[in-house]
Amino acid sequence: MLRMQEAPTHRPATSTQRDPRWRAVVAKDKRADGTFFTCVRSTGIYCRPSCPARLPKPENVSFAETWAEAEARGFRACKRCRPKDAGLAERHAGIVAEVCRHIEEAEEAPKLDELAERAGVSPFHLHRLFKAATGLTPKAYASAERAKRARAELASGEGSVTSAIYGSGFNSNGRFYAASDGMFGMTPSAFKAGGAGRTIRYAFGRSSLGRVLVGSSDRGVCFIALGDDDDTLLADLKGRFGKAEILGGDGAYEDIVNQVVASVEDPGRGFALPLDIQGTAFQQRVWRALRAIPLGETASYAEIARAIGAPTSARAVAQACGANKLAVVVPCHRVVREGGAISGYRWGVERKRALLEKEKAG
């Protein structure tokens, strides 16, 4: 008697098999390395998606966004694919570098989805990698790049403001002028003229740390410097503001200088005057972090880098501190080396030490 052959049964796909990440694991796709990690319950290990080991059963697999998450769940690193190796960090650095180059070469700011597709990672993962490496989102980096182009176009003096608008990647006059205040701190026409038409008023004061020069625009205090020589301080102010009109302040302006000097002598009193702080997006983030350091405390360059979400940018943080134009008010003197060693200070290491001592005493 012939027996009927039974039709094969098809098991329904598991939730893991329905997850698009599983396809990358099956394909051992190297492009997925670093975007997630495969956790295998039956072995207790976690791997890269491209791990050459035998494919685990899908019912034993879950996913983790980071290796730290995998280890927190009790999994240990695979000794074969070494998911925490430096090679992965190098690949991430390469992705970010390539995305930066593409943004810099693009005529218009690329969309995040376009950048992610080009890099072979998800938009979410690219956003996280890029911000960790540069301290900026891809969108902010593109905006800074356009601002840099616009400044170069206007500073060259070879074209009109309109040509600078389109040459720097803005596709409309409205968007350019909406962004110009943050890019230049003045109108584009005034920037093209080297700051001509802008007025900076200044006056000197005397403090226990030496001479103090205070400069203000119509927006607020834009320059505070400490030194020993009035001529050197004034030359620094003029160098910072190009062709702006530099005028000595009147009697009423002395009140502003007195308030600045009082904040130098008694850091605990605070600073209530309006400020005109101009800088790149990254510098602005660093300066905000500096102002968040509590009175009497210090932070290292690396700690500031981590605080702004750019843990690998300690050197760039140091450069932003050096570009600070507002001594004491933007307290770059509170930033020290790892271990607490007092490092360089634009207005002199001894002044930095004296400021820290004042704040700790207060």
C-alpha positions in Angstrom: 0.0 0.0 0.0 1.4 3.3 -1.1 1.7 5.9 1.6 1.0 9.5 0.7 4.0 11.8 1.1 3.3 14.5 3.6 3.6 18.1 2.6 6.5 19.9 4.3 5.5 22.1 7.1 6.7 25.7 7.1 7.5 27.2 10.5 6.5 30.9 10.9 9.3 33.3 10.9 10.6 34.4 14.3 10.7 38.0 15.3 14.5 37.8 14.8 14.1 36.6 11.3 11.7 39.5 10.6 14.2 42.0 11.9 16.2 43.5 8.9 19.4 43.2 11.0 19.1 39.4 10.8 19.6 39.6 7.0 22.9 41.4 7.6 23.9 38.6 10.0 23.0 35.9 7.5 24.9 37.8 4.7 27.8 38.4 7.1 27.7 42.0 5.9 30.8 44.0 7.0 29.0 47.2 6.3 26.8 46.5 9.3 29.7 46.2 11.7 29.4 48.7 14.5 25.8 49.5 13.8 24.6 46.7 16.1 25.9 43.6 17.9 24.5 40.0 17.7 23.9 38.4 21.2 23.7 34.6 21.2 21.9 33.2 24.3 23.1 29.6 23.7 26.8 30.6 23.9 26.6 33.8 26.0 28.7 35.8 23.6 28.2 38.8 21.3 29.6 39.3 17.9 29.9 41.6 15.0 27.3 41.0 12.2 30.1 39.8 9.9 31.5 37.2 12.4 32.8 34.2 10.4 31.5 31.7 13.0 28.7 29.3 12.3 25.3 31.1 11.9 23.4 30.8 15.2 19.8 29.7 15.4 17.5 32.8 15.1 15.6 31.8 18.2 18.8 32.2 20.2 19.6 35.7 18.8 18.9 39.1 20.1 20.5 42.4 19.2 22.3 45.2 21.1 22.9 48.8 19.9 26.4 48.9 21.6 28.9 46.5 23.0 28.4 48.2 26.4 24.7 47.2 26.2 25.6 43.7 25.3 28.0 43.3 28.2 25.5 44.9 30.6 23.1 42.1 29.6 25.8 39.5 30.6 27.3 38.6 27.2 31.0 38.4 26.6 33.0 39.5 23.5 33.6 36.9 20.8 37.3 35.9 20.6 37.0 35.2 16.9 35.6 38.5 15.5 36.7 40.7 18.4 33.8 43.2 18.3 35.6 45.7 20.5 38.7 45.9 18.3 40.3 49.2 17.3 39.6 48.2 13.7 36.0 49.1 14.2 36.9 52.5 15.6 39.1 53.1 12.5 36.2 52.1 10.3 33.9 54.6 12.1 36.5 57.3 11.7 36.7 56.5 8.0 33.0 56.8 7.6 32.9 60.2 9.4 35.9 61.5 7.3 34.2 60.4 4.1 30.9 62.1 5.1 32.8 65.3 6.0 34.5 65.3 2.6 31.1 64.8 0.8 29.5 67.7 2.8 32.4 70.0 2.0 32.4 69.2 -1.7 28.5 69.2 -2.2 27.0 72.3 -3.8 24.0 72.2 -1.4 23.8 70.7 2.1 23.1 66.9 1.7 20.2 65.3 3.5 20.9 62.8 6.4 19.3 59.9 4.5 21.5 60.6 1.5 24.7 60.7 3.6 23.7 57.5 5.4 23.1 55.6 2.2 26.4 56.8 0.9 28.1 55.6 4.1 26.3 52.2 4.1 24.8 52.7 7.6 21.5 53.7 9.0 20.7 57.5 9.4 20.4 57.0 13.2 23.8 55.3 13.5 25.4 57.9 11.2 24.0 60.8 13.3 25.4 59.2 16.5 28.8 58.4 15.0 29.2 61.8 13.4 28.3 63.7 16.5 30.6 61.6 18.7 33.5 62.3 16.3 33.0 66.0 15.5 30.8 67.4 18.3 28.3 68.5 15.6 25.4 66.8 13.9 25.7 66.4 10.1 23.2 69.2 9.6 25.2 71.6 11.9 28.5 70.6 10.1 26.9 71.4 6.8 25.7 74.8 8.1 29.2 75.6 9.4 30.6 74.6 6.1 28.2 76.9 4.2 29.1 79.7 6.7 32.8 79.2 6.0 32.2 79.4 2.3 30.1 82.5 2.7 32.8 84.2 4.7 35.4 83.3 2.2 33.2 84.5 -0.7 32.5 87.8 0.9 36.1 88.3 2.2 37.5 87.8 -1.3 35.8 91.0 -2.5 35.5 89.5 -6.0 31.8 89.2 -6.2 28.5 90.6 -4.9 26.5 89.5 -1.8 24.2 87.7 -4.2 27.0 85.7 -5.8 28.1 84.7 -2.2 24.6 83.5 -1.4 24.6 80.9 -4.2 28.3 80.2 -4.2 28.2 79.1 -0.6 25.3 76.7 -1.2 22.2 78.7 -0.1 19.4 78.3 -2.5 17.5 81.4 -1.5 18.1 85.0 -0.3 15.7 84.5 2.5 17.6 81.5 4.1 20.9 83.3 3.7 19.8 86.5 5.4 18.0 84.5 8.2 21.3 82.7 8.9 23.6 85.7 8.4 23.2 87.1 11.9 24.7 83.9 13.5 27.4 83.6 10.8 28.7 87.1 10.8 27.3 89.0 13.8 26.6 91.8 11.3 24.9 92.3 8.0 26.6 90.5 5.0 27.4 93.8 3.4 29.2 95.0 6.5 31.1 91.8 6.7 32.1 92.1 3.0 33.5 95.5 3.9 35.6 94.0 6.7 33.2 95.1 9.4 33.1 98.7 8.1 30.1 100.4 9.6 30.1 98.5 12.8 31.1 100.5 15.9 33.0 99.1 18.9 33.4 101.3 22.0 36.0 100.6 24.5 37.6 101.8 27.7 40.3 100.6 30.1 40.1 99.7 33.8 42.5 98.6 36.5 42.3 95.4 38.5 44.4 93.3 40.9 45.3 91.2 37.8 46.5 94.2 35.8 44.9 96.3 33.1 41.5 95.4 31.7 40.2 96.4 28.3 36.4 96.1 27.7 34.8 96.5 24.2 31.1 96.6 23.3 29.1 96.5 20.2 25.5 97.7 20.0 24.6 94.1 21.0 26.6 93.9 24.2 30.1 93.3 25.6 32.1 91.6 22.8 35.7 91.8 24.1 37.4 91.6 27.5 41.1 91.3 27.8 43.7 91.3 30.6 47.2 92.6 30.3 50.0 94.9 31.4 50.2 97.3 28.4 47.3 99.4 27.1 48.7 99.7 23.6 49.0 95.9 23.2 45.5 95.4 24.5 44.1 98.0 22.1 46.0 96.4 19.1 44.5 93.1 20.0 41.0 94.6 20.0 41.6 96.3 16.6 43.0 93.1 15.1 39.9 91.1 16.2 37.4 93.5 14.6 39.1 94.4 11.3 37.6 97.5 9.8 35.0 98.2 12.4 35.1 101.8 13.8 36.9 101.6 17.2 35.9 104.5 19.5 36.8 105.4 23.1 33.8 105.1 25.4 32.2 108.1 27.0 31.7 108.7 30.7 28.6 106.4 30.8 30.7 103.5 29.4 32.9 103.6 32.4 30.1 102.1 34.4 30.3 99.0 32.1 34.0 98.8 32.7 33.5 99.0 36.5 31.1 96.1 36.4 33.6 94.0 34.5 36.4 94.9 36.9 34.1 94.0 39.8 33.5 90.6 38.3 37.2 90.1 38.1 37.8 91.0 41.7 34.7 89.2 43.1 33.9 86.2 40.8 30.9 85.2 43.0 28.9 88.4 42.2 28.1 87.2 38.7 27.8 89.1 35.4 24.5 90.7 34.3 25.6 92.7 31.3 24.4 91.6 27.8 27.0 89.8 25.7 27.8 89.7 22.0 29.5 86.3 21.6 30.5 85.4 18.1 32.1 82.1 17.1 31.6 78.9 15.2 28.9 76.4 16.2 31.6 74.2 17.9 33.1 77.2 19.8 29.7 78.3 21.0 29.1 74.8 22.4 32.5 74.8 24.2 31.9 78.3 25.6 28.4 77.3 26.9 30.0 74.3 28.7 32.7 76.6 30.2 30.1 78.9 31.7 28.4 75.8 33.2 31.5 74.9 35.3 30.6 75.8 38.9 32.5 78.7 40.6 35.6 77.3 42.4 35.8 74.2 40.3 37.8 73.1 37.3 37.4 70.6 34.4 39.8 69.1 32.0 39.7 69.6 28.2 38.7 65.9 27.9 35.8 66.4 30.4 34.6 69.4 28.4 34.8 67.3 25.2 32.7 64.6 26.8 30.2 67.2 28.2 29.5 68.5 24.7 29.1 65.1 23.2 32.5 65.1 21.4 34.7 62.8 23.5 37.5 62.7 20.9 37.7 66.5 20.5 39.9 67.5 23.5 42.4 69.3 21.2 39.6 71.2 19.4 38.2 72.2 22.9 41.6 73.6 23.7 41.6 75.6 20.5 38.1 77.0 21.3 39.4 78.1 24.7 42.3 79.9 23.0 39.8 81.7 20.7 37.7 83.1 23.6 37.4 86.9 23.4 35.7 87.3 26.8 38.2 86.8 29.7 36.7 85.7 33.0 33.1 86.0 31.7 33.6 82.9 29.5 35.8 81.2 32.1 38.3 79.3 30.0 40.6 79.7 33.1 38.6 76.9 34.7 39.9 74.4 32.2 43.0 72.5 33.2 45.0 69.5 32.1 44.1 65.9 33.2 45.3 65.6 36.8 44.6 69.3 37.6 47.9 70.8 36.1 47.4 74.5 35.1 48.2 74.8 31.4 48.4 77.8 29.1 46.1 80.8 29.2 45.8 83.6 26.6 46.2 86.3 29.3 49.0 84.6 31.2 49.3 81.5 33.4 49.9 83.5 36.6 46.6 85.3 36.0 44.9 82.0 35.5 46.3 80.7 38.8 45.2 83.9 40.5 41.7 83.7 39.2 41.3 80.1 40.3 42.6 81.0 43.8 40.1 83.9 44.0 37.2 81.6 43.1 38.2 78.9 45.5 38.6 81.4 48.3 35.2 82.9 47.6 
